[in-house]
Amino acid sequence: MRRSYANGMDWVAAGLGAECAATPGGSNHFLLLLTPAGRVEPEAVRALLGSIPEAARALLHGRWVRAWHLAPYWKPGPPAPVAFSCVASSDWLRAARIYADEPLPPRAALAVRVIDGGGEWRIAFKFSHRLFDGGGAELFLKALFTGDETLWSVFPGCKEPGLNRWGELFGSGTRVNRALRALSAEPISELPNPEGESAGVRFRVAELDAEQIKAKIGQHAGPFMFGTAAAALIARAFDLWRRERFSPGRVFFPMSIDMRLPGDPEPNMWFNQWSCLPLWWEPGEAAPERAWWIAECRRRMLEAMGAGLPKDFRDANLLMRILPVGLEGKLAASRFRGGAGSAMFSLIPASSVPAAWEGREFRNLVHLPVMPPRPALGIFCNVFADRLNLVLSWRGGLFRPEEADGLLRLIRRELQWEE
């Protein structure tokens, strides 16, 4: 069998998993929470999981090992059944938080729980970042609910170890180091967490009208500006909120972006196909007007994309696969210094998950990322059907729940273009 080699971001994700070892969940994972219309029969979900092909179940129970030339590759494990459970809880978000703080079974990259809310049901899929990113998890659900054999048959990961591109990789590493040195030239605003690595995860979720927000952004920022303007407006809200809480300094707002090609007939759902687009600003340069934030965010995104930084981040980290996973995790987290190096941001503007399963409509799909101890705070958006889901994810002890509610209100105000 041909080996599936790690890409650069796979090793970053594995390293962050090591950073999460002392947390209640014990690993770097995330939830996708699906809300079907009507009752969910647990046995139907169990049968659905049983339809996962044997080769895919073997991947779901694999691990990283090293070849003789030290490049890590994914070794499939036994094709065991996917761990499944069912709980009853009238507070679905609390039930999801408890599930997020539970470890995955040993070597498992997926577990599933049905939450009976007493009339409203949800299915929680817990994915390991060792094997999935957010976009890949959605593609996995698409394959699961539609039986799309094309998705199951795509070769997982990298076919080659990437050891014959040294000049290109070192060039990427040089450019990334230059960008990180520029970022680190001034202290980064941070919010230390007294609970540190032992803190559990916390969530806040808001469901917004996606079409209304897109119309507002189109009216004020112009066409084809949804992603850029949403990032800028959320950054503006975060900047207003953090001033009285974080230490003074440069604001770091790293944005994760999906590197899959739009319209790819054979998209890869396995492993980490994302990269980082680093955004930052100086507190003194931030103007109050929304137009400034949108224009500045657009300029910096275009500069980073034009310089090829997202690709460079992926390629440069191929060089880091020589490091033990634990050391890679410490290096990845070191940019954030304290409990939070500002905030991580991600937006999934369209969903791959089908609108229904066996005639039953899906009302919503929410991404609930679990933040590592550093940066400890993340702001995430995903669009499903007519809803834009806004999620705050942070580690307990970072700030009080009412402060998180205040940040959520500010972001809602900005996205809805309210005064």
C-alpha positions as CSV (number, residue, x, y, z in Angstrom):
1,M,0.0,0.0,0.0
2,R,1.3,3.4,-0.9
3,R,2.2,5.6,2.1
4,S,0.3,8.8,3.0
5,Y,3.0,11.3,4.1
6,A,2.5,14.2,6.4
7,N,2.3,17.7,4.9
8,G,3.7,20.7,6.8
9,M,0.4,21.6,8.5
10,D,-0.2,18.0,9.6
11,W,2.9,18.3,11.7
12,V,1.7,21.6,13.2
13,A,-1.6,20.0,14.0
14,A,0.1,17.0,15.6
15,G,2.3,19.4,17.6
16,L,-0.7,21.4,18.9
17,G,-2.2,18.0,19.9
18,A,0.9,17.5,22.1
19,E,0.3,21.0,23.6
20,C,-3.3,19.9,24.5
21,A,-2.1,16.8,26.3
22,A,-2.8,18.3,29.8
23,T,-6.2,19.6,28.9
24,P,-9.4,17.7,29.9
25,G,-9.9,16.6,26.2
26,G,-6.2,15.6,25.9
27,S,-5.9,16.3,22.2
28,N,-6.4,18.7,19.4
29,H,-9.9,18.0,18.1
30,F,-13.1,19.8,17.2
31,L,-16.9,19.2,16.9
32,L,-19.3,19.5,14.0
33,L,-22.8,19.7,15.5
34,L,-25.6,18.8,13.1
35,T,-29.3,19.6,13.9
36,P,-31.8,17.5,11.9
37,A,-35.5,18.2,11.7
38,G,-37.4,15.8,13.9
39,R,-36.4,12.8,16.0
40,V,-33.0,11.1,15.5
41,E,-33.0,7.3,15.9
42,P,-29.7,6.4,17.5
43,E,-29.7,3.0,15.8
44,A,-30.0,4.7,12.4
45,V,-26.9,6.8,13.2
46,R,-25.1,3.7,14.4
47,A,-26.0,1.9,11.1
48,L,-24.8,4.9,9.1
49,L,-21.4,4.8,10.8
50,G,-21.3,1.1,10.0
51,S,-21.5,2.0,6.3
52,I,-18.0,3.7,6.4
53,P,-15.7,1.7,4.1
54,E,-13.2,-0.6,5.8
55,A,-10.2,1.3,4.4
56,A,-11.6,4.6,5.8
57,R,-12.2,3.0,9.2
58,A,-8.6,1.8,9.2
59,L,-7.4,5.4,8.5
60,L,-9.6,6.6,11.4
61,H,-7.6,4.4,13.8
62,G,-4.1,5.1,12.5
63,R,-1.1,6.9,13.8
64,W,2.0,8.8,12.6
65,V,5.2,6.7,12.2
66,R,8.5,7.5,10.5
67,A,10.0,6.0,7.4
68,W,13.8,5.2,7.3
69,H,14.4,8.7,5.9
70,L,12.5,10.2,8.9
71,A,9.6,11.6,6.9
72,P,6.4,10.8,8.9
73,Y,3.6,8.9,7.3
74,W,0.2,7.7,8.5
75,K,0.0,4.0,9.3
76,P,-3.6,2.7,9.2
77,G,-4.8,0.8,12.2
78,P,-7.5,-1.9,12.7
79,P,-10.8,-1.1,10.9
80,A,-12.6,-0.8,14.2
81,P,-16.1,0.6,14.6
82,V,-16.5,4.3,15.2
83,A,-17.1,5.1,18.9
84,F,-20.8,6.0,19.4
85,S,-22.8,7.2,22.4
86,C,-26.1,8.9,23.2
87,V,-27.0,11.3,26.0
88,A,-30.1,13.3,27.1
89,S,-29.6,17.0,27.9
90,S,-32.0,20.0,27.6
91,D,-28.9,22.2,27.3
92,W,-27.3,21.2,24.0
93,L,-24.4,23.7,24.3
94,R,-23.4,22.4,27.7
95,A,-23.7,18.8,26.4
96,A,-21.4,19.7,23.5
97,R,-18.9,21.4,25.9
98,I,-18.8,18.3,28.1
99,Y,-18.3,16.1,25.0
100,A,-15.5,18.4,23.7
101,D,-13.7,18.0,27.1
102,E,-13.8,14.2,26.9
103,P,-10.8,12.5,25.2
104,L,-11.2,10.6,22.0
105,P,-10.8,6.9,22.3
106,P,-7.1,5.8,22.0
107,R,-5.8,6.3,18.4
108,A,-9.3,7.2,17.2
109,A,-9.8,10.2,14.9
110,L,-13.6,10.2,15.1
111,A,-16.3,9.7,17.7
112,V,-20.0,10.4,17.5
113,R,-22.6,11.3,20.1
114,V,-26.4,11.8,19.7
115,I,-27.8,14.5,22.0
116,D,-31.5,14.1,22.9
117,G,-32.6,17.6,23.8
118,G,-36.2,16.6,24.7
119,G,-37.7,17.4,21.4
120,E,-34.7,18.8,19.6
121,W,-32.0,16.4,18.6
122,R,-28.4,17.0,17.6
123,I,-25.6,14.7,16.3
124,A,-22.1,15.7,17.5
125,F,-19.2,14.5,15.4
126,K,-15.8,14.8,17.2
127,F,-12.9,14.9,14.7
128,S,-9.2,14.8,15.5
129,H,-7.0,17.5,13.8
130,R,-4.4,14.7,13.2
131,L,-6.6,13.5,10.3
132,F,-9.1,16.3,9.5
133,D,-9.5,20.1,9.2
134,G,-12.9,21.8,9.2
135,G,-13.4,21.7,5.4
136,G,-12.3,18.0,5.3
137,A,-14.7,17.1,8.1
138,E,-17.6,18.6,6.1
139,L,-16.5,16.5,3.1
140,F,-16.4,13.4,5.3
141,L,-20.0,14.1,6.3
142,K,-20.9,14.6,2.7
143,A,-19.4,11.2,1.8
144,L,-21.1,9.6,4.8
145,F,-24.6,11.0,4.1
146,T,-24.5,10.6,0.3
147,G,-22.3,7.5,-0.1
148,D,-20.2,9.4,-2.7
149,E,-17.6,6.9,-3.7
150,T,-15.4,9.5,-5.3
151,L,-14.7,11.1,-2.0
152,W,-13.9,7.8,-0.3
153,S,-11.6,6.8,-3.1
154,V,-9.4,9.9,-3.2
155,F,-5.8,9.1,-2.0
156,P,-5.3,10.5,1.5
157,G,-2.5,12.8,2.3
158,C,0.7,13.3,0.3
159,K,2.0,10.6,-2.1
160,E,5.6,11.7,-1.8
161,P,7.7,12.5,1.3
162,G,8.7,15.8,-0.2
163,L,12.5,15.3,0.3
164,N,13.5,16.4,-3.2
165,R,12.6,20.1,-3.0
166,W,15.2,21.4,-0.5
167,G,15.8,24.6,-2.4
168,E,12.1,25.5,-2.6
169,L,11.5,24.5,1.0
170,F,14.4,26.6,2.4
171,G,13.2,29.5,0.3
172,S,9.7,29.2,1.9
173,G,11.3,28.9,5.3
174,T,13.3,32.1,4.7
175,R,10.2,34.1,3.7
176,V,8.2,32.8,6.7
177,N,11.0,33.6,9.1
178,R,11.2,37.1,7.7
179,A,7.4,37.6,8.2
180,L,7.5,36.2,11.7
181,R,10.5,38.4,12.6
182,A,8.6,41.4,11.4
183,L,5.6,40.3,13.5
184,S,7.7,39.8,16.6
185,A,9.5,43.1,16.3
186,E,7.0,44.6,18.8
187,P,5.3,42.8,21.8
188,I,2.1,41.0,20.9
189,S,-1.0,41.9,22.9
190,E,-1.8,39.0,25.2
191,L,-4.1,37.9,28.0
192,P,-2.4,35.4,30.3
193,N,-4.6,32.5,31.6
194,P,-4.1,31.6,35.3
195,E,-5.6,28.1,34.7
196,G,-3.1,27.5,31.8
197,E,-3.0,24.0,30.3
198,S,-5.5,22.4,32.7
199,A,-8.4,24.6,31.6
200,G,-11.5,23.2,29.9
201,V,-13.1,24.6,26.8
202,R,-15.9,27.2,26.7
203,F,-18.3,28.1,23.9
204,R,-20.7,30.9,22.9
205,V,-22.8,30.5,19.8
206,A,-25.0,32.9,17.8
207,E,-27.1,32.1,14.7
208,L,-27.4,35.1,12.3
209,D,-29.2,35.6,9.0
210,A,-26.5,34.9,6.4
211,E,-28.4,36.6,3.5
212,Q,-29.1,39.7,5.5
213,I,-25.4,40.0,6.4
214,K,-24.2,39.4,2.9
215,A,-26.6,42.1,1.6
216,K,-25.4,44.6,4.2
217,I,-21.8,43.9,3.3
218,G,-22.5,44.1,-0.4
219,Q,-24.3,47.4,0.1
220,H,-21.4,49.0,2.1
221,A,-18.3,47.2,0.9
222,G,-19.2,46.1,-2.6
223,P,-19.6,42.8,-4.4
224,F,-17.4,39.7,-3.7
225,M,-16.3,41.2,-0.4
226,F,-18.1,38.9,2.1
227,G,-15.1,37.0,3.4
228,T,-12.8,40.0,3.6
229,A,-15.4,42.3,5.1
230,A,-16.5,39.8,7.6
231,A,-12.9,39.3,8.8
232,A,-12.4,43.1,9.0
233,L,-15.6,43.7,10.9
234,I,-14.9,40.9,13.4
235,A,-11.3,42.3,13.8
236,R,-12.8,45.7,14.5
237,A,-15.1,44.3,17.2
238,F,-12.3,42.3,18.8
239,D,-10.1,45.4,18.9
240,L,-12.7,47.5,20.7
241,W,-13.3,44.7,23.2
242,R,-9.7,43.7,24.0
243,R,-8.4,47.1,24.8
244,E,-9.3,47.0,28.5
245,R,-8.4,43.3,29.0
246,F,-5.3,42.4,27.0
247,S,-1.8,43.8,27.6
248,P,-0.8,46.6,25.3
249,G,0.9,45.7,22.1
250,R,0.5,44.6,18.5
251,V,-2.7,42.7,17.7
252,F,-2.1,39.3,16.0
253,F,-5.1,37.9,14.1
254,P,-4.0,34.7,12.3
255,M,-6.6,33.6,9.8
256,S,-6.8,29.9,8.7
257,I,-7.7,29.4,5.0
258,D,-8.7,26.3,3.1
259,M,-6.1,25.5,0.4
260,R,-8.4,23.1,-1.6
261,L,-9.1,24.4,-5.1
262,P,-12.7,25.6,-5.6
263,G,-14.6,23.2,-7.9
264,D,-12.0,20.4,-7.5
265,P,-13.9,17.3,-8.7
266,E,-11.9,15.1,-6.3
267,P,-11.3,17.2,-3.2
268,N,-9.3,15.5,-0.4
269,M,-11.2,15.2,2.9
270,W,-8.2,13.7,4.7
271,F,-5.5,15.5,6.7
272,N,-4.8,19.3,7.0
273,Q,-5.4,21.1,3.8
274,W,-5.4,24.5,5.4
275,S,-2.8,27.2,5.9
276,C,-2.3,30.5,7.8
277,L,-2.8,34.0,6.5
278,P,-1.3,36.2,9.2
279,L,-3.0,39.5,9.9
280,W,-1.9,42.1,12.4
281,W,-2.2,45.7,13.3
282,E,-0.8,48.3,15.7
283,P,-3.2,49.7,18.3
284,G,-2.3,53.2,17.4
285,E,-3.0,52.8,13.7
286,A,-6.5,51.4,14.0
287,A,-9.0,54.0,12.8
288,P,-12.6,53.8,14.1
289,E,-14.3,53.8,10.7
290,R,-15.5,50.4,9.3
291,A,-14.3,51.5,5.9
292,W,-10.7,51.7,7.2
293,W,-10.8,48.2,8.6
294,I,-12.2,46.7,5.4
295,A,-9.7,48.5,3.2
296,E,-6.8,47.7,5.4
297,C,-7.8,44.1,5.8
298,R,-8.2,43.7,2.0
299,R,-4.7,45.3,1.5
300,R,-3.0,43.0,3.9
301,M,-4.7,39.9,2.6
302,L,-3.7,40.8,-1.0
303,E,-0.1,41.5,0.1
304,A,0.1,38.1,2.0
305,M,-1.5,36.2,-0.9
306,G,0.6,38.0,-3.5
307,A,3.7,37.1,-1.5
308,G,2.6,33.4,-1.4
309,L,2.7,33.3,2.4
310,P,-0.1,30.7,2.8
311,K,1.8,28.3,0.5
312,D,5.1,29.2,2.2
313,F,3.7,28.3,5.6
314,R,2.7,24.9,4.4
315,D,6.0,24.3,2.6
316,A,8.3,25.7,5.4
317,N,6.7,23.3,7.9
318,L,7.7,20.4,5.8
319,L,11.2,21.1,7.1
320,M,10.0,20.9,10.7
321,R,8.8,17.3,10.4
322,I,12.3,16.3,11.5
323,L,11.4,17.6,15.0
324,P,9.7,15.5,17.7
325,V,6.0,16.3,17.9
326,G,6.2,17.9,21.3
327,L,8.9,20.3,20.2
328,E,7.0,21.2,17.1
329,G,4.0,22.0,19.3
330,K,6.0,24.3,21.6
331,L,7.4,26.2,18.5
332,A,3.9,26.6,17.0
333,A,2.5,27.9,20.3
334,S,5.5,30.2,21.0
335,R,4.1,32.9,18.8
336,F,1.3,33.4,21.2
337,R,3.4,33.8,24.4
338,G,0.7,34.2,27.0
339,G,-2.7,32.6,27.3
340,A,-3.9,34.4,24.1
341,G,-1.8,36.0,21.4
342,S,-4.9,38.0,20.3
343,A,-7.3,35.6,18.5
344,M,-7.5,32.9,15.9
345,F,-10.0,33.5,13.1
346,S,-11.7,31.2,10.5
347,L,-14.6,31.5,8.1
348,I,-16.2,28.7,6.0
349,P,-18.4,30.7,3.6
350,A,-20.2,27.7,2.1
351,S,-21.0,24.1,3.3
352,S,-20.2,20.8,1.6
353,V,-22.7,18.9,3.8
354,P,-26.0,18.0,2.0
355,A,-29.2,19.7,3.1
356,A,-31.0,16.5,4.0
357,W,-30.5,12.8,4.8
358,E,-33.1,10.1,3.9
359,G,-35.7,12.9,3.4
360,R,-35.0,14.6,6.7
361,E,-33.9,18.2,6.5
362,F,-30.8,19.4,8.3
363,R,-31.7,22.7,10.0
364,N,-28.1,23.8,10.9
365,L,-24.5,22.7,11.1
366,V,-22.2,24.4,13.6
367,H,-18.4,24.2,13.9
368,L,-17.2,24.1,17.5
369,P,-13.3,24.2,17.4
370,V,-11.5,23.4,20.7
371,M,-8.7,25.9,21.1
372,P,-5.2,24.8,22.3
373,P,-3.9,26.5,25.5
374,R,-2.2,29.0,23.3
375,P,-3.7,31.0,21.6
376,A,-6.6,29.9,23.8
377,L,-9.2,32.2,22.0
378,G,-10.8,31.7,18.6
379,I,-13.5,33.4,16.6
380,F,-15.1,31.2,14.0
381,C,-17.9,31.5,11.4
382,N,-19.5,29.0,9.1
383,V,-22.4,29.3,6.7
384,F,-25.1,26.6,6.5
385,A,-28.3,27.1,4.5
386,D,-29.5,30.5,5.4
387,R,-27.6,30.8,8.7
388,L,-24.2,32.3,9.6
389,N,-23.0,30.6,12.8
390,L,-20.8,32.8,15.0
391,V,-18.8,30.8,17.6
392,L,-16.4,31.9,20.3
393,S,-14.2,29.2,21.7
394,W,-11.8,29.8,24.6
395,R,-10.1,28.1,27.5
396,G,-11.7,28.5,30.9
397,G,-10.1,31.2,33.2
398,L,-9.2,33.4,30.2
399,F,-12.1,35.8,31.0
400,R,-15.5,35.7,32.6
401,P,-18.5,34.4,30.6
402,E,-20.2,37.8,30.7
403,E,-17.1,39.2,29.0
404,A,-17.5,36.6,26.3
405,D,-21.2,37.7,25.9
406,G,-20.0,41.3,25.5
407,L,-17.6,40.3,22.7
408,L,-20.4,38.3,21.0
409,R,-22.7,41.3,21.1
410,L,-20.0,43.5,19.6
411,I,-19.3,41.1,16.7
412,R,-23.1,40.8,16.0
413,R,-23.4,44.5,15.9
414,E,-20.5,44.8,13.4
415,L,-21.7,42.0,11.1
416,Q,-25.2,43.4,11.1
417,W,-23.8,46.9,10.4
418,E,-25.6,48.5,13.4
419,E,-24.6,51.8,15.0
